[in-house]
Amino acid sequence: MPEQHSFEYAMIRVVPKVEREEFMNVGVIIYCQSLAYLDASFTLDEERLRALSPGLDMTEIKKHLSAFCEICKGGSHAGPIGKLDMGSRFRWLTATRSTVLQCSKVHPGLSSDPAATLKNLHARLVRNE
């Protein structure tokens, strides 16, 4: 059996009207310190989001979701946060916010393959497969 490594993950949510606290899960971010793995994936169901909030700027939402993925990759192209170490980037991305894009609480797990786990979590928790 492959070695299991602890990881942490959070759901990425669009909260169109923060005061109403209604949200839609659109992505997952996962961090595995022991394997130096940090990544995020998202699927934006624009039709469902427009039903929740007709005036939502999808272009802006996509831009910010793409920034999540760039910050996960790190580097100077991801701005000042992209220069932080992997764990700090994860903590920054999953910090509590009162904005249109928010993360759930961070959850733990065990995995031998964080990339496969990200794909599985995304399929189950975002795409409802």
C-alpha positions as CSV (number, residue, x, y, z in Angstrom):
1,M,0.0,0.0,0.0
2,P,1.4,3.4,-0.9
3,E,2.5,5.7,1.9
4,Q,-0.3,8.0,3.1
5,H,0.5,11.7,3.6
6,S,-1.6,14.2,5.5
7,F,-3.2,17.0,3.4
8,E,-5.5,19.9,4.0
9,Y,-8.2,21.2,1.7
10,A,-10.9,23.8,1.5
11,M,-13.8,24.5,-0.8
12,I,-13.7,27.7,-2.9
13,R,-17.1,29.4,-2.9
14,V,-18.8,32.2,-4.7
15,V,-20.9,34.2,-2.3
16,P,-22.8,36.7,-4.5
17,K,-24.5,38.6,-1.7
18,V,-22.2,38.3,1.3
19,E,-25.0,39.6,3.7
20,R,-27.3,36.7,2.7
21,E,-24.5,34.1,3.1
22,E,-25.8,32.0,0.1
23,F,-23.0,30.4,-1.8
24,M,-22.1,27.9,-4.5
25,N,-19.1,25.7,-4.4
26,V,-16.9,26.3,-7.5
27,G,-13.6,24.9,-6.6
28,V,-11.2,23.1,-4.3
29,I,-7.7,24.0,-3.0
30,I,-5.5,21.3,-1.5
31,Y,-2.1,21.5,0.3
32,C,0.2,18.6,1.2
33,Q,3.2,19.8,3.0
34,S,5.2,16.6,3.0
35,L,4.9,16.3,-0.8
36,A,5.3,20.0,-1.4
37,Y,2.0,20.1,-3.2
38,L,-0.4,23.0,-3.5
39,D,-3.0,23.3,-6.2
40,A,-6.6,24.4,-6.9
41,S,-9.2,23.6,-9.5
42,F,-12.5,25.2,-10.3
43,T,-15.5,24.8,-12.5
44,L,-17.8,27.8,-13.0
45,D,-21.4,26.9,-13.7
46,E,-22.4,30.3,-15.0
47,E,-26.0,29.4,-15.5
48,R,-26.5,28.3,-11.9
49,L,-24.6,31.3,-10.6
50,R,-26.8,33.7,-12.7
51,A,-29.9,32.0,-11.2
52,L,-28.5,32.8,-7.7
53,S,-27.4,36.3,-8.7
54,P,-28.3,37.7,-12.1
55,G,-26.0,40.7,-11.9
56,L,-22.8,38.8,-11.0
57,D,-19.8,39.8,-13.1
58,M,-18.6,36.4,-14.4
59,T,-15.5,37.9,-16.0
60,E,-14.3,39.2,-12.7
61,I,-15.1,36.0,-10.9
62,K,-13.1,34.0,-13.4
63,K,-10.2,36.4,-13.1
64,H,-10.1,36.0,-9.3
65,L,-10.4,32.2,-9.5
66,S,-7.5,32.1,-12.0
67,A,-5.5,34.1,-9.5
68,F,-6.1,31.4,-6.9
69,C,-4.5,28.9,-9.3
70,E,-1.6,31.2,-10.1
71,I,-0.9,31.9,-6.4
72,C,-0.8,28.1,-5.8
73,K,1.9,27.8,-8.5
74,G,3.8,30.6,-6.8
75,G,6.5,32.8,-8.3
76,S,6.8,36.5,-9.0
77,H,4.1,36.4,-11.7
78,A,1.6,35.7,-8.9
79,G,2.4,39.0,-7.1
80,P,3.7,39.4,-3.6
81,I,1.7,36.5,-2.2
82,G,3.2,34.2,-4.9
83,K,6.6,34.8,-3.4
84,L,5.7,33.3,0.0
85,D,6.4,29.7,0.9
86,M,3.8,27.1,0.0
87,G,2.2,26.8,3.4
88,S,1.9,30.6,3.8
89,R,0.2,30.8,0.3
90,F,-2.3,28.2,1.3
91,R,-3.0,29.9,4.6
92,W,-3.4,33.3,2.8
93,L,-5.8,31.8,0.2
94,T,-7.9,30.0,2.8
95,A,-8.1,32.9,5.3
96,T,-11.6,34.0,6.4
97,R,-12.9,36.8,4.2
98,S,-16.2,38.7,3.7
99,T,-15.9,38.9,-0.1
100,V,-17.6,37.3,-3.1
101,L,-15.0,34.6,-3.2
102,Q,-14.5,32.7,0.1
103,C,-13.1,29.4,1.3
104,S,-14.7,27.0,3.6
105,K,-13.1,25.9,6.8
106,V,-9.9,23.8,6.2
107,H,-10.4,20.0,6.4
108,P,-7.7,17.4,6.9
109,G,-7.3,14.1,5.1
110,L,-4.8,11.4,4.1
111,S,-3.6,10.7,0.5
112,S,-0.8,9.0,-1.4
113,D,-1.6,11.1,-4.4
114,P,-2.7,14.7,-3.7
115,A,-3.3,15.5,-7.4
116,A,-5.7,12.5,-7.7
117,T,-7.3,13.5,-4.4
118,L,-7.9,17.1,-5.8
119,K,-9.5,15.7,-8.9
120,N,-11.7,13.4,-6.8
121,L,-12.8,16.1,-4.3
122,H,-13.5,18.5,-7.2
123,A,-15.7,15.9,-8.9
124,R,-17.6,15.0,-5.8
125,L,-17.9,18.4,-4.1
126,V,-18.1,20.8,-7.0
127,R,-19.4,18.9,-10.0
128,N,-21.6,16.6,-7.9
129,E,-20.4,13.5,-9.7
